[in-house]
Amino acid sequence: MYITAIATIVMASLSGVMCFTLLQNNKALQMTAESLAQNQEALELARKSLQNNEQALRLTNESIDIQRKEFKLRNRPIVVIRNVHFGGSGKSTEGELYPASISFELTNISDVPANKMLIISSASLNGRLVKSTIIGSESLKENIGATSLPRDHKTQGALLIDQSVVDMAMRNSAKLNVVFDVTYSGMLGEVNDAYKTHVEMQYEPAEKSFDIERSFFQ
């Protein structure tokens, strides 16, 4: 009888210990789960913070790039092509007479003088190049500027072509496209002192004008 009582007490004690242990383990598991949840939340916050930092870095780099481009534009010559129209006849530097031309003006719109200008131009009808040649000031003919082109100063030039090109373009029987590439330098002594203006134009018979299709500065 005593043995049965002792066994009962031992079993009850063991059951109590097991219950206590299970409760402790359950609390430990709950704490672990809470800790994992907190860690997961911390990881998510860290991921968002990293994304924000990456975005801030990208925006900073973009801002620096924009400022660099703006600084370069403010401290370099910018030559634009204006007043493009059909002109009269002219002679090439080799003395060949052309009955018609496409006249244009080069104007420096920046505060930095443009030096050593070189212009290359071509004309095409329906995508096929036509015979043409450039004439202009001495600086253009010699491909080197003896004098600089200050702000708002201009120089004239012409792309000599055949009269049949003009006739076909004005009758709208063919699309006339003209491409201008002007290279020049800025202030003497600059590093990488080379710049470019590129313009693509198409003649519109209805408006009797050359319209810009594409242009950019480099």
C-alpha positions in Angstrom: 0.0 0.0 0.0 2.8 2.3 0.9 4.6 1.4 -2.3 1.5 2.2 -4.3 1.2 5.6 -2.6 4.9 6.3 -3.2 4.6 5.3 -6.9 1.6 7.6 -7.2 3.5 10.5 -5.7 6.5 9.8 -8.0 4.3 9.7 -11.1 2.5 12.9 -10.1 5.8 14.6 -9.5 7.1 13.4 -12.9 3.9 14.5 -14.5 4.3 17.9 -12.9 7.9 18.1 -14.0 7.0 17.1 -17.6 4.1 19.7 -17.6 6.5 22.4 -16.4 9.1 21.4 -18.9 6.5 21.4 -21.7 5.3 24.8 -20.6 8.9 26.1 -20.6 9.5 24.6 -24.0 6.4 26.1 -25.3 7.4 29.5 -24.0 10.8 29.0 -25.5 9.3 28.1 -28.9 7.0 31.2 -28.7 10.0 33.4 -27.9 11.9 31.8 -30.8 9.0 32.4 -33.1 8.7 36.0 -31.9 12.5 36.4 -32.4 12.3 35.0 -35.9 9.4 37.3 -36.7 11.4 40.3 -35.4 14.5 39.1 -37.4 12.3 38.8 -40.5 11.0 42.3 -39.9 14.5 43.6 -39.4 15.6 41.9 -42.6 12.7 43.4 -44.5 13.6 46.8 -43.1 17.2 46.3 -44.0 16.2 45.3 -47.5 14.0 48.4 -47.9 16.8 50.5 -46.5 19.2 49.0 -49.0 16.8 49.7 -51.9 16.4 53.3 -50.7 20.2 53.7 -50.5 20.6 52.2 -54.0 17.9 54.5 -55.3 19.5 57.5 -53.6 22.9 56.6 -55.1 21.3 56.3 -58.5 19.6 59.6 -58.2 22.9 61.2 -57.0 24.8 59.8 -59.9 22.1 61.0 -62.3 22.2 64.5 -60.7 26.0 64.6 -61.0 25.8 63.5 -64.7 23.2 66.2 -65.4 25.3 68.8 -63.7 28.4 67.6 -65.6 26.5 67.9 -68.9 25.1 71.4 -68.0 28.6 72.5 -67.0 30.0 71.2 -70.3 27.2 73.0 -72.3 27.8 76.2 -70.5 31.6 76.0 -71.1 31.8 74.9 -74.7 31.0 76.4 -78.1 27.6 75.5 -79.6 27.3 75.9 -83.3 23.8 75.7 -84.8 22.7 75.6 -88.4 20.1 78.1 -89.5 18.4 79.7 -92.5 18.6 76.6 -94.7 17.1 77.3 -98.1 17.6 76.8 -101.9 20.2 79.2 -103.3 21.7 80.1 -106.6 24.6 78.8 -108.6 28.2 78.6 -107.4 31.6 77.2 -108.2 33.4 74.5 -106.3 37.0 75.0 -105.1 38.1 73.0 -108.2 36.3 75.6 -110.5 33.3 73.3 -111.4 30.1 75.3 -111.9 26.9 74.0 -110.1 23.6 75.6 -111.2 21.9 75.4 -107.8 22.7 75.1 -104.1 21.4 74.7 -100.5 22.5 77.7 -98.5 22.9 77.8 -94.7 24.3 79.8 -91.8 26.5 78.6 -89.0 25.9 80.6 -85.7 27.7 80.2 -82.4 25.1 80.6 -79.6 27.5 80.1 -76.7 29.9 82.5 -74.9 32.9 80.3 -75.9 34.4 81.0 -79.3 34.3 78.1 -81.9 37.6 77.4 -83.6 38.8 75.1 -86.4 35.4 74.5 -87.9 35.0 71.7 -90.4 31.7 70.9 -92.1 30.7 67.8 -94.0 27.4 67.7 -95.7 25.5 65.5 -98.1 22.2 65.4 -100.0 20.1 62.5 -101.1 17.0 61.9 -103.1 14.9 58.9 -101.9 17.9 57.7 -100.0 20.3 57.9 -102.9 23.2 60.3 -102.6 23.4 63.1 -105.2 26.5 64.9 -106.5 27.3 67.8 -104.2 30.2 69.8 -102.8 30.6 72.4 -99.9 31.7 76.0 -100.4 31.9 78.7 -97.8 34.2 81.1 -96.0 38.0 80.6 -96.2 37.8 78.8 -92.8 35.4 76.2 -94.2 37.2 75.8 -97.5 40.6 75.3 -95.8 39.0 73.2 -93.1 40.6 75.2 -90.3 39.5 78.5 -88.8 42.0 81.2 -89.0 39.8 83.3 -86.8 37.3 82.1 -84.2 33.5 82.4 -84.3 32.4 84.5 -81.3 29.0 84.4 -79.7 26.1 85.3 -82.1 28.5 85.6 -85.0 27.7 83.7 -88.1 29.3 82.4 -91.3 27.6 81.4 -94.5 28.1 78.3 -96.6 26.4 76.4 -99.4 26.0 72.8 -100.6 26.3 73.0 -104.4 23.9 70.6 -106.2 22.4 70.1 -109.7 19.2 72.0 -110.7 17.4 68.7 -111.3 17.7 67.9 -107.6 15.9 71.2 -106.7 13.2 70.6 -109.4 12.4 67.1 -108.2 12.2 68.2 -104.5 10.0 71.1 -105.3 7.6 69.0 -107.4 7.5 66.5 -104.5 8.5 63.7 -107.0 11.3 62.7 -104.6 12.2 63.2 -101.0 15.3 65.4 -100.5 17.2 64.9 -97.3 20.3 66.9 -96.2 22.8 65.9 -93.5 25.2 68.4 -91.8 28.1 67.4 -89.5 30.0 70.4 -88.1 33.1 69.7 -86.0 34.9 72.4 -84.0 37.0 73.1 -81.0 36.6 75.4 -78.0 39.2 77.3 -76.0 42.8 76.6 -76.9 44.6 74.2 -74.6 41.5 72.3 -73.5 41.7 68.6 -73.0 39.5 66.6 -75.4 38.8 69.9 -77.1 36.5 68.5 -79.9 32.8 69.1 -80.4 30.2 68.3 -83.0 26.8 69.4 -84.3 24.7 66.9 -86.2 21.6 67.9 -88.1 19.3 65.9 -90.5 16.8 67.8 -92.5 14.1 67.1 -95.1 12.6 69.5 -97.6 8.9 69.9 -97.4 7.4 71.2 -100.7 4.1 72.3 -99.1 5.9 74.7 -96.7 8.8 75.3 -99.1 11.2 74.8 -96.2 13.8 72.4 -94.8 12.5 70.8 -91.5 14.7 69.3 -88.9 14.1 65.6 -88.5 17.0 64.9 -86.0 19.7 66.9 -84.4 22.1 66.6 -81.5 25.3 68.1 -80.0 28.4 66.1 -78.9 
